[in-house]
Amino acid sequence: METSAEKIEADGAQAAGRELYEWVRALVSAVTAVVLVFTFAVRMIGVDGHSMVPTLQNGDRLAVTAGLLAGTYRPGDIVVLRKDSFLDEPIVKRVIAVGGQTVDIDFSTGSVFVDGKLLNEPYINELTFREEGTRFPLTVPEGSIFVMGDNRNHSNDSRDARLGTVDTGYVIGRAVFLLYPGPDQAGGKRDLSRIGAIR
């Protein structure tokens, strides 16, 4: 016959087993949720090159929302896209115009216009003097975007006729947060104050 001490010990062992089971189940659920989020909703992508200077630097690591979380792209958004017929690797660019809008660039003054209005572009490194083959004015087709790098004269983007306007199906997602900064150009120092929201 089981003594009360043995019963208490058995009950304690069962309680510990249940607690361990619940802890393991919670851990597995949390890991599964993180994997699903980073697989289907958020990706981490690195910036390769200097086409988005000064906003982004070579080596920056970005959190990019994908799928339904990315929502509708708007002018000013920073997006990551991939079009194999243009470049093998994903590129990071800024949305200048969306479907139905008309882009015009005056390369003699470096000015960019959308729907006849001069853009206020405090984020660019320099005015837009580099032509790449796309003819302007250009109306962006529905379901597409027109993108350019912030480092205008050192960026391959929608001004290049090989890329042109980009169907949103080629967009991997919207960059929403700078996770970790790459080396800044000035002296190779890391400016930790750059960590934070991109927009």
Stockholm file with secondary structure:
# STOCKHOLM 1.0

chainA/1-199         METSAEKIEADGAQAAGRELYEWVRALVSAVTAVVLVFTFAVRMIGVDGHSMVPTLQNGDRLAVTAGLLAGTYRPGDIVVLRKDSFLDEPIVKRVIAVGGQTVDIDFSTGSVFVDGKLLNEPYINELTFREEGTRFPLTVPEGSIFVMGDNRNHSNDSRDARLGTVDTGYVIGRAVFLLYPGPDQAGGKRDLSRIGAIR
#=GR chainA/1-199 SS CCCHHHHHHHHHHHHHHHHHHHHHHHHHHHHHHHHHIIIIIEEEEECCSSTTTTTSCTTCEEEEECGGGGCSCCTTCEEEECCTTTCSSCEEEEEEEETTCEEEEETTTTEEEETTEECCCTTCSSCCCCCCBCCSSEECCTTEEEEECSSGGGCCSTTBTTTCSEEGGGEEEEEEEEEECCCCTTTTCCCGGGCEECC
#=GC SS_cons         CCCHHHHHHHHHHHHHHHHHHHHHHHHHHHHHHHHHIIIIIEEEEECCSSTTTTTSCTTCEEEEECGGGGCSCCTTCEEEECCTTTCSSCEEEEEEEETTCEEEEETTTTEEEETTEECCCTTCSSCCCCCCBCCSSEECCTTEEEEECSSGGGCCSTTBTTTCSEEGGGEEEEEEEEEECCCCTTTTCCCGGGCEECC
//
